[in-house]
């Protein structure tokens, strides 16, 4: 069959290309239903990645967050019409120690490998996670990839941290900070979660946490057992500096914010306090399976994730795609969702 793929060929410029696909292959064929725009997609769309990276990766179909429905499965594992989350990480080898999302050989959709902006997506069976029938709001589930990133970091934190887990600090009042705070609040119901940010409007969404603080108005006696840094960019350095100053001895700092800049760290305090600092990036199929089960058992989490949804666009043409990306650039809160009707 001929499959239409909508690729970014240059900053702010999409074109349609055609791939000849074998429907009798061992792949699951999925029709995208809802997609969500990520900051990484925007860096390609606006051309803010360096010229060498853009030259090596374009043309490329964008978007790695999305849900769809199965239209054909030659193996018969999934029934036609099954609603699924699509897993963007695609490993080509298995390692008994290193997770699939950290293997240099793994491919990741919309990062040098075509993403979900296609008429149909051909995926391996282990890259497809079924959504429980009890979940009706697929537009919210569209940004499950970002939820899986926070989930993955929390699972790694659990393995690396000391037993004290009474208080958590989260730096960052954006999408990732909100999701991380929500998961911690649910996974550690007896712990106090504090959120540190700089925008009052964004901080107002964190009504379920113990307390929110403006980063320039933190009381002197504030401390916490562990911290998750969800800032990224130029703000990473000041955030990490504050975290190291305030965190309790032998605390664990999970770094999640992506920065293009080199970050200076106060190693003297890191050593004095015996801190553990680790980074997490992306997620694997197991994380998606676990969050799908988590959604099923905790429908209130899906409801709270719905507060993250910003604009939703019906996309029927390439011009609609451009409008969605342009509007997302000026959105101050939440995730932009695309209803894929192309």
C-alpha positions as CSV (number, residue, x, y, z in Angstrom):
1,X,0.0,0.0,0.0
2,X,1.0,3.6,-0.5
3,X,1.4,5.5,2.8
4,X,1.5,9.3,2.9
5,X,4.1,10.7,5.3
6,X,4.1,14.4,6.2
7,X,7.7,15.5,6.6
8,X,9.4,18.6,7.8
9,X,11.9,19.4,4.9
10,X,13.1,22.8,6.3
11,X,12.1,25.0,9.2
12,X,8.4,25.8,9.0
13,X,8.0,23.8,5.8
14,X,6.2,20.5,5.4
15,X,5.8,18.3,2.4
16,X,4.1,15.0,1.6
17,X,6.2,12.0,0.7
18,X,4.9,8.5,-0.3
19,X,6.2,5.2,1.1
20,X,5.3,1.8,-0.4
21,X,4.5,-0.4,2.6
22,X,3.8,-4.2,2.8
23,X,0.6,-4.7,4.7
24,X,1.4,-8.4,4.9
25,X,4.5,-7.7,7.1
26,X,4.8,-8.6,10.7
27,X,4.0,-5.0,11.7
28,X,0.9,-3.6,13.4
29,X,-0.8,-0.9,11.2
30,X,-2.1,2.0,13.2
31,X,-4.1,5.0,12.2
32,X,-3.1,8.0,14.3
33,X,-6.1,9.6,16.1
34,X,-4.6,12.3,18.4
35,X,-1.1,13.6,18.5
36,X,0.6,16.1,20.9
37,X,3.4,18.6,20.1
38,X,6.5,18.5,22.2
39,X,9.2,21.1,22.7
40,X,11.7,18.9,20.9
41,X,9.3,19.0,17.8
42,X,9.3,22.7,18.0
43,X,13.1,22.9,18.0
44,X,13.1,21.2,14.6
45,X,10.1,23.1,13.4
46,X,11.6,26.5,14.2
47,X,15.1,25.5,13.1
48,X,16.5,26.2,16.6
49,X,18.7,23.1,16.5
50,X,22.2,23.7,15.0
51,X,22.5,23.6,11.3
52,X,24.5,20.4,11.2
53,X,21.8,18.5,13.2
54,X,19.0,19.8,10.9
55,X,21.0,18.8,7.8
56,X,21.5,15.3,9.1
57,X,17.9,14.7,10.3
58,X,15.7,16.4,7.8
59,X,13.5,15.6,6.0
60,X,11.7,13.9,8.8
61,X,8.1,13.3,10.0
62,X,7.6,15.0,13.4
63,X,5.8,14.1,16.7
64,X,6.5,11.3,19.0
65,X,3.5,11.6,21.3
66,X,0.3,10.0,20.2
67,X,-2.5,7.5,20.3
68,X,-4.2,5.6,17.5
69,X,-6.3,2.7,16.5
70,X,-5.3,-0.6,15.0
71,X,-6.5,-1.0,11.4
72,X,-4.7,-4.2,10.5
73,X,-2.6,-6.8,12.3
74,X,-1.4,-9.7,10.1
75,X,-0.5,-11.7,13.3
76,X,-3.9,-11.2,14.8
77,X,-2.5,-10.1,18.2
78,X,-4.6,-6.9,18.2
79,X,-8.2,-6.7,17.1
80,X,-9.1,-4.1,14.5
81,X,-10.3,-0.9,16.3
82,X,-8.2,-1.5,19.4
83,X,-7.1,1.9,20.8
84,X,-3.4,2.1,21.6
85,X,-0.6,4.3,22.8
86,X,2.3,4.3,20.3
87,X,5.8,3.9,21.8
88,X,8.3,6.1,20.0
89,X,11.5,4.4,21.2
90,X,12.5,1.6,18.9
91,X,15.4,-0.5,20.0
92,X,17.3,-2.7,17.6
93,X,19.1,-4.8,20.2
94,X,18.6,-5.9,23.8
95,X,20.9,-5.4,26.8
96,X,20.4,-7.1,30.1
97,X,21.8,-4.1,32.0
98,X,21.3,-1.0,30.0
99,X,17.7,0.1,29.4
100,X,16.4,0.3,25.8
101,X,16.1,4.1,25.9
102,X,19.8,4.5,26.8
103,X,21.2,2.2,24.1
104,X,23.0,4.4,21.5
105,X,21.7,2.1,18.8
106,X,18.0,2.7,19.6
107,X,16.0,4.7,17.2
108,X,13.5,7.4,18.4
109,X,10.6,8.7,16.3
110,X,10.8,12.4,15.3
111,X,14.5,12.4,16.1
112,X,16.3,11.1,13.0
113,X,13.5,8.6,12.4
114,X,10.0,9.4,11.0
115,X,7.5,10.3,13.7
116,X,3.7,9.8,13.8
117,X,2.6,12.4,11.2
118,X,1.6,9.8,8.8
119,X,-1.6,8.3,7.4
120,X,-0.7,5.0,8.9
121,X,2.1,4.0,11.2
122,X,3.7,0.6,10.9
123,X,5.0,-0.6,14.3
124,X,6.4,-3.7,16.0
125,X,3.9,-5.4,18.4
126,X,6.0,-4.6,21.4
127,X,5.8,-0.9,20.6
128,X,2.0,-0.8,20.9
129,X,0.2,-0.6,24.3
130,X,-3.5,-1.1,24.5
131,X,-5.7,1.6,26.2
132,X,-8.3,0.3,28.6
133,X,-11.9,0.7,27.4
134,X,-12.8,2.6,30.5
135,X,-10.7,5.6,29.3
136,X,-12.7,7.8,27.0
137,X,-10.5,10.9,26.8
138,X,-8.0,10.0,24.1
139,X,-6.9,13.6,23.6
140,X,-5.4,13.6,27.1
141,X,-3.8,10.2,26.6
142,X,-2.1,11.6,23.5
143,X,0.7,13.1,25.6
144,X,1.3,9.8,27.5
145,X,4.9,9.8,26.3
146,X,5.7,12.8,28.5
147,X,3.9,11.0,31.4
148,X,6.1,7.9,30.7
149,X,9.2,10.1,31.0
150,X,8.3,11.2,34.5
151,X,7.2,7.7,35.4
152,X,10.5,6.3,34.2
153,X,12.5,8.8,36.3
154,X,10.5,8.0,39.4
155,X,11.1,4.3,39.0
156,X,14.8,4.9,38.7
157,X,14.7,7.2,41.7
158,X,13.1,4.5,43.8
159,X,16.0,2.2,43.0
160,X,18.7,4.7,43.8
161,X,17.4,6.7,46.8
162,X,17.6,6.2,50.6
163,X,14.5,5.2,52.5
164,X,13.5,8.7,53.7
165,X,10.7,9.7,51.4
166,X,8.7,12.2,53.4
167,X,9.1,15.3,51.4
168,X,9.8,16.0,47.7
169,X,10.8,19.2,46.0
170,X,10.0,19.8,42.3
171,X,11.7,22.6,40.4
172,X,9.7,23.7,37.3
173,X,6.1,24.9,36.9
174,X,5.6,23.6,33.4
175,X,4.2,20.5,31.8
176,X,6.8,18.1,33.1
177,X,6.8,19.6,36.5
178,X,3.0,19.2,36.7
179,X,3.1,15.6,35.6
180,X,6.0,14.7,38.0
181,X,4.2,16.4,40.9
182,X,1.0,14.6,40.1
183,X,2.7,11.1,39.9
184,X,4.6,11.7,43.1
185,X,1.5,12.8,44.9
186,X,-0.3,9.6,43.9
187,X,2.6,7.2,44.4
188,X,3.7,8.6,47.8
189,X,0.3,9.6,49.3
190,X,1.9,10.2,52.8
191,X,4.7,12.5,51.5
192,X,4.5,16.2,51.1
193,X,5.2,17.6,47.7
194,X,6.5,21.1,47.2
195,X,6.7,22.8,43.8
196,X,9.1,25.7,43.1
197,X,8.5,27.9,40.1
198,X,8.5,31.5,38.8
199,X,5.1,32.0,37.2
200,X,2.1,32.5,39.5
201,X,-0.4,31.6,36.8
202,X,1.3,28.2,36.2
203,X,1.8,27.5,40.0
204,X,-2.0,28.0,40.5
205,X,-2.6,24.7,38.7
206,X,-0.8,22.7,41.4
207,X,-3.7,22.7,43.8
208,X,-3.1,19.1,44.9
209,X,0.5,19.6,46.3
210,X,1.4,20.6,49.9
211,X,2.7,24.0,48.9
212,X,4.1,26.1,46.0
213,X,6.9,28.5,46.3
214,X,8.1,31.3,44.0
215,X,11.8,30.7,43.4
216,X,12.7,34.3,44.5
217,X,10.7,34.0,47.7
218,X,11.7,30.7,49.4
219,X,11.7,30.8,53.2
220,X,15.0,30.0,54.9
221,X,13.8,26.9,56.7
222,X,12.5,25.0,53.7
223,X,14.1,21.6,53.0
224,X,13.1,18.2,51.5
225,X,14.4,14.7,51.2
226,X,14.6,14.5,47.4
227,X,14.2,16.6,44.4
228,X,13.2,16.4,40.7
229,X,14.6,19.2,38.4
230,X,12.1,19.8,35.5
231,X,13.4,23.2,34.4
232,X,15.9,22.8,31.6
233,X,17.3,25.5,29.3
234,X,19.1,28.6,30.8
235,X,17.2,28.1,34.1
236,X,18.8,24.8,34.9
237,X,21.9,26.2,36.6
238,X,20.1,28.4,39.1
239,X,17.5,25.6,39.8
240,X,20.2,23.1,40.5
241,X,22.1,25.6,42.7
242,X,19.0,26.2,44.8
243,X,18.3,22.4,45.0
244,X,21.8,21.6,46.3
245,X,21.5,24.4,48.9
246,X,18.1,23.3,50.2
247,X,18.1,19.5,49.9
248,X,18.7,17.3,53.0
249,X,21.9,15.2,53.4
250,X,22.0,12.0,51.3
251,X,19.1,13.2,49.2
252,X,18.7,12.3,45.6
253,X,18.4,14.8,42.7
254,X,16.8,13.6,39.5
255,X,17.6,15.7,36.5
256,X,15.0,15.8,33.8
257,X,15.3,19.3,32.3
258,X,17.1,19.4,28.9
259,X,19.6,22.2,28.5
260,X,21.8,23.2,25.6
261,X,24.2,24.9,28.0
262,X,27.0,23.7,30.2
263,X,25.9,23.7,33.9
264,X,28.2,24.5,36.8
265,X,27.5,22.5,40.0
266,X,28.6,23.2,43.6
267,X,30.5,20.0,44.0
268,X,31.7,21.0,47.6
269,X,28.1,20.9,48.9
270,X,27.3,17.7,46.8
271,X,30.2,16.0,48.6
272,X,29.5,17.5,52.1
273,X,25.8,16.3,51.9
274,X,26.6,13.0,50.2
275,X,24.1,13.7,47.4
276,X,23.1,11.4,44.6
277,X,22.6,13.1,41.2
278,X,21.3,11.2,38.2
279,X,19.8,12.0,34.9
280,X,16.9,10.4,33.0
281,X,15.9,10.6,29.4
282,X,13.0,9.3,27.4
283,X,11.4,6.0,28.4
284,X,10.8,2.4,27.3
285,X,7.9,0.2,26.4
286,X,7.6,-1.2,29.9
287,X,7.1,2.4,31.2
288,X,4.2,2.8,28.8
289,X,2.6,-0.5,29.9
290,X,2.9,0.5,33.5
291,X,1.3,3.9,33.0
292,X,-1.5,2.4,30.9
293,X,-2.3,0.2,33.9
294,X,-1.9,3.2,36.2
295,X,-4.5,5.1,34.2
296,X,-6.9,2.1,34.5
297,X,-6.6,2.0,38.3
298,X,-6.5,5.8,38.9
299,X,-9.1,7.5,36.6
300,X,-8.6,10.7,38.7
301,X,-5.1,10.9,37.4
302,X,-6.4,11.0,33.8
303,X,-8.8,13.7,34.9
304,X,-6.0,15.9,36.4
305,X,-3.9,15.3,33.3
306,X,-6.7,16.7,31.3
307,X,-6.0,20.1,33.0
308,X,-2.8,20.1,31.0
309,X,-4.5,20.1,27.6
310,X,-4.3,23.5,26.0
311,X,-5.4,24.1,22.4
312,X,-6.8,21.2,20.3
313,X,-6.8,21.5,16.5
314,X,-8.6,19.5,13.9
315,X,-5.9,18.9,11.3
316,X,-7.2,18.2,7.8
317,X,-4.4,19.9,5.7
318,X,-0.8,20.8,6.0
319,X,-1.8,24.4,6.6
320,X,-3.7,23.1,9.7
321,X,-0.4,21.5,10.9
322,X,1.4,24.8,10.5
323,X,-1.3,26.7,12.4
324,X,-1.1,24.2,15.3
325,X,2.7,24.5,15.6
326,X,2.6,28.3,15.3
327,X,-0.2,28.6,18.0
328,X,1.8,26.2,20.3
329,X,4.8,28.5,20.2
330,X,2.7,31.2,21.9
331,X,1.0,28.9,24.4
332,X,2.0,29.7,28.0
333,X,0.5,26.6,29.6
334,X,-0.4,23.0,28.6
335,X,0.0,20.7,25.7
336,X,-1.2,21.4,22.2
337,X,-3.2,18.4,20.8
338,X,-3.8,17.6,17.2
339,X,-6.9,15.6,16.1
340,X,-5.4,13.8,13.1
341,X,-8.0,13.9,10.3
342,X,-5.5,14.2,7.4
